[in-house]
Amino acid sequence: MPPAEASTGTGTSHPPGAAGGTEDTLDLRLPEELGALFGEGGAAFPPMPRHAPAGDLLDAPAGWGPVTTSVGVFQLVPVRVERDLTLISRWMNDPAVAAFWELAGPEAVTAAHLRPQLDGDGRSVPCLGVLGGTPMSYWEIYRADLDPLARHYPSRPHDTGIHLLVGGVADRGRGVGTTLLRAVSDLVLDHRPRCGRVIAEPDLRNTPSVSAFLSAGFRFSAEVDLPDKRAALLVRERAFRDLL
């Protein structure tokens, strides 16, 4: 999956599927390769594959493409350690983020969190959230039914989980996280036809994060005791996506 939507962070110190900087990014320069990916104006996106690869556990988030939201054009871009580690580690060292993600420290700490996901079987995909051509958030899209989380709630096949932190200070506290949570959960439901529910499990103490999910159409299901936190189990169901 930090105060005041200040990072809308829902992550834990363990990557899902394996176990579980305060700088404003608006004035960060895009890494050269990422800038080339999006083009100077942020309008050139890689084409969406026609079909997910056979056996893909998450139906190819890399190919879900951009979506237009009320805060700008947004796209999930799968993480590449050599390109993105410095930026993600900077965010993890923001005290507001570190309080819940527990990944503060040198870049090696963040790398150790990312690599089990990137080298795994694809049940968790770490992504940058790129808004208007600028990387401004970190996401983990994961198979909740294949995660240790499934031991703690009545999971269903293809339940899909979301972890999020908003890294850019200027994007915090003004509803951006809520808008993007709705957009990304819509992407999951649109591109994963077998998925009936999107799941989140933020720390119960992280009231702003819980609030952001609820405002994005998730409903409170239960309190669950996880190994590293007491969490709010939040669910957005396909059947009710247009009602909440």
Secondary structure as the mmCIF struct_conf table of DSSP 4:
data_model
#
loop_
_struct_conf.conf_type_id
_struct_conf.id
_struct_conf.beg_label_comp_id
_struct_conf.beg_label_asym_id
_struct_conf.beg_label_seq_id
_struct_conf.end_label_comp_id
_struct_conf.end_label_asym_id
_struct_conf.end_label_seq_id
TURN_TY1_P TURN_TY1_P1 ALA A 4 GLU A 5
BEND BEND1 ALA A 6 SER A 7
BEND BEND2 SER A 13 HIS A 14
TURN_TY1_P TURN_TY1_P2 PRO A 16 ALA A 19
HELX_RH_3T_P HELX_RH_3T_P1 THR A 25 ASP A 27
HELX_LH_PP_P HELX_LH_PP_P1 LEU A 28 PRO A 31
HELX_RH_AL_P HELX_RH_AL_P1 GLU A 32 PHE A 38
TURN_TY1_P TURN_TY1_P3 GLU A 40 GLY A 41
BEND BEND3 GLY A 42 GLY A 42
HELX_LH_PP_P HELX_LH_PP_P2 PRO A 46 PRO A 49
BEND BEND4 ARG A 50 HIS A 51
HELX_LH_PP_P HELX_LH_PP_P3 ALA A 52 PRO A 53
TURN_TY1_P TURN_TY1_P4 ALA A 54 GLY A 55
TURN_TY1_P TURN_TY1_P5 LEU A 57 LEU A 58
HELX_RH_3T_P HELX_RH_3T_P2 PRO A 61 GLY A 63
BEND BEND5 TRP A 64 TRP A 64
STRN STRN1 VAL A 67 THR A 69
TURN_TY1_P TURN_TY1_P6 SER A 70 VAL A 71
STRN STRN2 GLY A 72 PRO A 78
HELX_RH_AL_P HELX_RH_AL_P2 VAL A 81 MET A 92
TURN_TY1_P TURN_TY1_P7 ASN A 93 ASN A 93
BEND BEND6 ASP A 94 ASP A 94
HELX_RH_AL_P HELX_RH_AL_P3 PRO A 95 TRP A 101
BEND BEND7 GLY A 105 PRO A 106
HELX_RH_AL_P HELX_RH_AL_P4 GLU A 107 LEU A 118
TURN_TY1_P TURN_TY1_P8 ASP A 119 ASP A 119
BEND BEND8 GLY A 120 ARG A 123
STRN STRN3 SER A 124 LEU A 131
TURN_TY1_P TURN_TY1_P9 GLY A 132 GLY A 133
STRN STRN4 THR A 134 ARG A 143
HELX_RH_3T_P HELX_RH_3T_P3 ALA A 144 LEU A 146
BEND BEND9 ASP A 147 ASP A 147
HELX_RH_3T_P HELX_RH_3T_P4 PRO A 148 HIS A 152
TURN_TY1_P TURN_TY1_P10 TYR A 153 PRO A 154
TURN_TY1_P TURN_TY1_P11 PRO A 157 HIS A 158
STRN STRN5 THR A 160 VAL A 166
HELX_RH_3T_P HELX_RH_3T_P5 VAL A 169 ASP A 171
BEND BEND10 ARG A 172 GLY A 175
HELX_RH_AL_P HELX_RH_AL_P5 VAL A 176 HIS A 191
TURN_TY1_P TURN_TY1_P12 PRO A 193 ARG A 194
STRN STRN6 ARG A 197 ALA A 200
STRN STRN7 ASP A 203 ASP A 203
TURN_TY1_P TURN_TY1_P13 LEU A 204 ARG A 205
HELX_RH_AL_P HELX_RH_AL_P6 THR A 207 SER A 215
TURN_TY1_P TURN_TY1_P14 ALA A 216 GLY A 217
STRN STRN8 ARG A 219 LEU A 226
TURN_TY1_P TURN_TY1_P15 PRO A 227 ASP A 228
STRN STRN9 LYS A 229 GLU A 237
HELX_RH_3T_P HELX_RH_3T_P6 ARG A 238 PHE A 240
TURN_TY1_P TURN_TY1_P16 ARG A 241 LEU A 243
#
